[in-house]
């Protein structure tokens, strides 16, 4: 009970919540002996057997290898309501290559066990349906990958992009990370598409996943070679008082940190791994600076940290899910991930609702109509 109420107080203070998920032993680890050195003690504690003795880590919630996708989402689902209410929310998965991040966030290939992302799509539209008598809603999304330190738009087909680049005087589409006056990060130049149902949003998501860079390594049959970044904007208008709120849900499946000797990465895979490790190192520097409350936080050192600037030390309600292997052969990487996650727990965000009054919302609508060349009557203002 003490831990439960402590966690509630920390969340109210703006602390980033951190979940830990221990995946089952896989075939490769079982073939090597499969000695389990990571164990869930209780709902908030993880014990790791190290050569120097047992080491305990505390988190907001711990999920064992037996936990299902549904179990994990039940503790994540309430963040969706905050997006509808006008808050910025970020959920991201962290861990070494092969620790189960993409399974946690995306799910399996045939979607028999969907992850947080597809479940979140359904939850958004379920909440909107429940509130449809009092609010009107508009949902839009962008989907990007950060590959070899370059942001790529996953909602533009590769064929379409290649065709655009062959046209004379047609500049290559460039996606850049910007922040608005409220500190909210957005992707300038990225294709943003509206969705009127969970099915439409999932179709966009499938398109994005099909365009993402993956390849096989010794650690993972389908290793993510890029960071997947999904931004879902939900605008809601209160039919009673006319106020408009805009929430953003950021869903991030980070590529895993890896050592070339373990993954067998060569040639272009080695270049990919170096880029991934460099961006994750920059993320670690940001986490260290924030947890130590240093005056300067090096967000600009990487596109990844720029993307996550409103999620770490920013204005978002943030949940980090650290994924770890239970096996002795991955002990070093597991300890590194758990230490990083412990630092993240110390970071405080200043989450605020993005709400505009009826008058401001009307003025913005008038300005948009004027920009598009439409006539505006005085009664509209």
C-alpha positions in Angstrom: 0.0 0.0 0.0 2.9 2.4 0.8 4.4 1.8 -2.6 1.0 2.2 -4.3 0.3 5.6 -2.7 3.9 6.8 -3.2 3.6 6.1 -6.9 0.3 8.1 -7.0 2.0 11.0 -5.3 5.0 10.9 -7.7 2.6 10.8 -10.7 0.8 13.9 -9.4 4.1 15.6 -9.1 4.8 15.0 -12.8 7.2 12.1 -12.4 7.6 10.0 -15.5 6.2 6.5 -14.9 8.4 3.5 -15.7 7.2 0.0 -16.3 9.5 -3.0 -16.5 8.6 -6.0 -18.7 10.6 -9.3 -18.5 10.2 -11.4 -21.6 10.3 -15.2 -21.6 13.5 -17.1 -22.4 13.8 -17.5 -26.1 15.1 -20.5 -28.1 18.6 -19.1 -28.6 19.0 -18.5 -24.9 17.5 -21.9 -24.0 20.1 -23.5 -26.4 22.9 -21.7 -24.4 21.7 -23.0 -21.1 19.0 -20.4 -20.4 20.0 -19.6 -16.8 17.5 -17.1 -15.5 19.0 -14.2 -13.5 16.1 -11.7 -13.6 13.0 -12.2 -11.5 9.9 -10.3 -10.5 9.7 -10.0 -6.7 6.4 -8.2 -6.6 4.3 -5.7 -8.6 7.0 -3.0 -8.2 10.3 -4.8 -7.8 12.8 -6.7 -10.0 15.7 -8.7 -8.6 18.8 -9.4 -10.8 21.4 -12.0 -9.8 24.9 -10.5 -10.6 28.4 -11.8 -9.9 28.6 -9.3 -7.0 25.3 -10.5 -5.5 21.6 -9.8 -6.0 20.6 -6.3 -7.0 17.1 -4.9 -6.7 15.3 -2.2 -8.9 12.0 -0.4 -8.1 9.5 0.6 -10.8 5.9 1.8 -11.0 4.9 -1.6 -12.3 6.6 -4.9 -13.1 5.4 -7.5 -15.6 6.7 -11.0 -15.6 7.2 -13.3 -18.6 3.7 -14.7 -17.9 2.0 -11.3 -18.4 -0.1 -10.9 -21.5 -0.4 -8.0 -23.9 -3.8 -7.3 -22.4 -2.3 -7.2 -18.8 0.1 -4.5 -19.9 -2.4 -2.4 -21.8 -4.8 -2.4 -18.9 -2.3 -0.3 -16.9 -1.6 1.9 -20.0 -5.2 2.4 -21.1 -6.0 5.3 -18.8 -3.5 7.5 -20.5 -5.7 7.5 -23.6 -8.4 9.5 -21.7 -5.8 12.2 -20.9 -5.1 12.6 -24.7 -8.9 13.2 -25.3 -8.8 15.7 -22.4 -6.1 17.7 -24.2 -2.9 16.5 -22.6 0.3 15.4 -24.5 1.0 11.8 -23.7 4.1 9.7 -24.7 4.5 6.0 -24.4 7.9 4.5 -25.5 9.7 1.2 -25.2 13.4 0.9 -24.4 15.8 -2.0 -24.2 18.5 -4.0 -26.0 18.0 -5.7 -29.4 15.8 -8.7 -29.0 14.3 -7.7 -25.6 10.7 -7.6 -26.9 10.2 -3.8 -27.5 8.4 -4.2 -30.9 6.3 -7.0 -29.6 5.3 -4.7 -26.7 4.5 -1.7 -28.9 3.4 -3.3 -32.2 2.6 -6.9 -31.4 3.2 -10.0 -33.5 3.2 -10.1 -37.3 -0.4 -11.6 -37.7 -1.8 -9.3 -34.9 -3.0 -12.3 -32.8 -1.3 -10.5 -29.9 -1.6 -6.8 -30.8 0.7 -4.4 -28.9 0.1 -1.0 -27.3 -0.1 0.9 -30.6 -3.0 -0.9 -32.3 -4.8 -1.3 -28.9 -4.4 2.5 -28.4 -6.1 3.2 -31.7 -9.2 1.2 -30.6 -9.2 2.9 -27.2 -9.1 6.4 -28.7 -12.2 5.8 -30.8 -13.9 4.0 -27.9 -13.5 7.0 -25.7 -14.6 9.3 -28.5 -17.8 7.2 -29.0 -18.6 7.4 -25.3 -18.4 11.2 -25.4 -20.0 11.8 -28.8 -23.1 13.4 -27.3 -21.0 16.2 -25.6 -18.0 16.6 -28.0 -17.0 16.5 -31.6 -13.7 15.0 -32.5 -11.0 15.1 -35.2 -8.2 12.6 -35.4 -5.0 12.9 -37.5 -1.7 11.2 -37.5 1.8 11.2 -38.8 4.1 8.2 -38.8 7.9 8.4 -39.1 11.1 6.4 -38.8 14.5 7.7 -37.8 16.8 5.6 -40.0 20.6 6.3 -40.1 19.9 9.7 -38.5 17.4 10.7 -41.2 13.7 11.2 -40.6 11.6 9.4 -43.2 7.9 9.7 -43.7 6.3 6.3 -43.6 2.9 7.5 -44.9 4.4 8.3 -48.3 5.0 5.3 -50.5 8.6 4.7 -51.5 7.4 4.6 -55.2 5.7 8.0 -54.8 8.8 9.5 -53.2 11.1 8.1 -55.9 8.8 9.5 -58.6 8.8 12.9 -56.9 12.6 13.0 -56.8 12.9 12.2 -60.6 10.7 15.2 -61.4 12.7 18.4 -62.4 12.5 21.3 -60.0 10.8 19.0 -57.4 12.6 19.3 -54.1 13.0 16.2 -52.0 10.5 16.0 -49.2 12.3 16.9 -45.9 10.9 16.2 -42.5 12.2 18.4 -39.7 11.4 18.5 -36.0 10.0 21.7 -34.7 8.4 23.0 -31.5 5.5 25.4 -31.2 5.2 28.2 -28.6 3.7 25.8 -26.1 6.7 23.4 -26.4 4.8 20.7 -28.3 7.0 18.9 -30.8 5.6 18.4 -34.3 7.0 17.0 -37.6 7.2 19.8 -40.2 7.0 18.5 -43.7 5.5 15.1 -42.7 2.3 13.9 -44.3 -0.5 14.1 -41.7 -3.6 12.1 -42.5 -7.0 12.2 -40.9 -8.7 9.0 -39.7 -12.4 8.7 -38.9 -12.3 5.2 -37.4 -9.9 2.8 -35.6 -9.8 0.7 -38.8 -8.6 3.7 -40.9 -5.9 4.5 -38.3 -4.8 0.9 -38.2 -4.6 0.8 -42.0 -2.2 3.8 -41.9 -0.2 2.0 -39.2 0.1 -1.1 -41.3 1.4 1.0 -44.2 4.0 2.5 -41.9 5.1 -0.9 -40.5 5.4 -2.3 -44.0 7.7 0.6 -45.0 9.9 0.3 -41.9 13.5 -1.0 -42.1 14.0 -4.4 -40.5 16.5 -7.3 -41.0 17.7 -10.5 -39.3 20.5 -10.6 -36.8 21.9 -13.3 -34.5 19.9 -11.7 -31.7 16.5 -11.3 -33.5 14.8 -12.8 -36.6 13.3 -9.4 -37.4 15.4 -6.7 -35.8 14.1 -3.1 -36.0 16.8 -1.0 -37.7 15.1 2.3 -37.0 13.2 4.1 -34.4 9.4 4.1 -35.1 7.7 7.4 -34.2 3.9 7.8 -34.4 2.1 11.0 -33.5 -1.7 11.0 -33.1 -3.5 14.4 -32.7 -7.0 14.4 -31.2 -8.9 17.7 -31.3 -12.1 17.8 -29.3 -14.7 20.6 -29.3 -17.0 21.0 -26.3 -20.5 21.4 -27.6 -21.7 23.1 -24.4 -19.1 25.9 -24.1 -17.3 25.8 -27.5 -13.9 25.3 -26.0 -11.4 23.3 -28.0 -8.7 21.1 -26.7 -5.9 19.3 -28.6 -4.1 16.3 -27.2 -1.2 14.4 -28.8 -0.3 10.8 -28.3 3.3 10.0 -29.2 4.0 6.2 -29.5 7.7 5.4 -29.9 9.3 2.0 -30.6 13.0 2.6 -30.2 15.5 0.4 -32.0 17.6 -1.7 -29.6 21.1 -1.0 -28.5 23.4 -3.7 -29.6 27.0 -5.0 -29.8 28.2 -6.0 -33.2 30.0 -9.1 -31.8 26.7 -10.4 -30.4 24.4 -9.5 -33.3 26.8 -10.4 -36.1 26.1 -7.0 -37.8 28.3 -6.4 -40.9 28.5 -3.8 -43.7 25.2 -1.7 -43.9 23.9 -3.4 -40.7 27.0 -2.2 -38.9 26.3 1.3 -40.1 22.7 1.0 -38.9 23.9 -0.3 -35.5 26.3 2.6 -35.1 23.6 5.1 -35.9 21.2 3.5 -33.5 23.8 3.3 -30.7 24.8 7.0 -31.3 21.2 8.2 -31.0 20.5 6.0 -27.9 23.7 7.4 -26.4 22.4 10.9 -26.9 19.1 9.8 -25.3 21.1 8.6 -22.3 22.9 11.9 -22.1 19.6 13.7 -22.0 18.2 11.3 -19.3 21.4 11.8 -17.2 21.2 15.6 -17.5 17.5 15.7 -16.6 17.8 13.3 -13.7 20.8 15.2 -12.3 18.8 18.5 -12.9 21.7 20.0 -14.8 21.1 23.5 -16.3 21.8 22.4 -19.9 20.1 19.4 -21.4 21.6 18.3 -24.8 18.4 17.8 -26.8 20.0 19.1 -30.0 22.7 16.3 -30.1 20.4 13.9 -32.0 17.1 14.0 -34.0 15.8 11.3 -31.6 16.2 13.5 -28.6 14.7 16.4 -30.5 11.7 14.2 -31.3 11.3 13.3 -27.6 12.0 16.8 -26.2 8.4 17.3 -25.0 8.3 13.8 -23.6 11.4 13.9 -21.4 11.6 17.0 -19.3 8.8 18.6 -21.4 5.1 18.9 -21.0 3.8 15.4 -21.6 2.5 12.6 -19.4 5.1 10.0 -20.2 5.4 6.3 -19.7 8.6 4.3 -20.4 8.4 0.6 -20.7 11.9 -1.0 -20.2 12.0 -4.4 -21.8 14.6 -6.9 -20.6 15.8 -10.4 -21.2 15.8 -12.8 -18.2 18.9 -14.7 -19.3 22.4 -14.7 -17.9 23.9 -14.2 -21.4 22.3 -10.8 -21.6 23.1 -9.7 -18.0 25.3 -6.7 -18.9 22.7 -5.3 -21.3 19.9 -5.9 -18.8 21.7 -4.1 -16.0 22.4 -1.1 -18.4 18.7 -0.9 -19.4 17.5 -1.1 -15.7 19.9 1.6 -14.6 18.8 3.9 -17.5 15.2 3.2 -16.6 15.9 4.1 -12.9 17.3 7.5 -14.0 14.2 8.1 -16.1 12.0 7.7 -13.0 13.7 10.7 -11.5 12.7 13.1 -14.3 9.8 15.5 -13.7 7.6 16.8 -16.5 5.2 19.7 -16.4 2.1 18.4 -18.2 -0.5 21.0 -19.1 -3.8 20.8 -21.0 -3.9 22.3 -24.4 -7.2 24.1 -24.2 -8.5 27.2 -26.1 -11.6 29.2 -25.2 -14.5 29.4 -27.6 -13.5 32.9 -28.8 -9.9 31.9 -29.6 -11.0 28.8 -31.4 -13.5 30.9 -33.5 -10.8 33.4 -34.4 -8.4 30.7 -35.5 -11.1 29.2 -37.7 -11.7 32.6 -39.3 -8.0 33.1 -40.0 -7.8 29.6 -41.6 -10.8 30.5 -43.8 -9.2 33.8 -44.8 -5.9 32.1 -45.7 -7.7 29.7 -47.9 -9.4 32.6 -49.8 -12.9 32.1 -48.3 -15.1 35.1 -47.6 -15.9 35.8 -43.9 -19.0 37.5 -42.6 -18.8 39.9 -39.7 -21.1 37.6 -37.7 -18.5 34.9 -37.9 -16.0 36.9 -35.9 
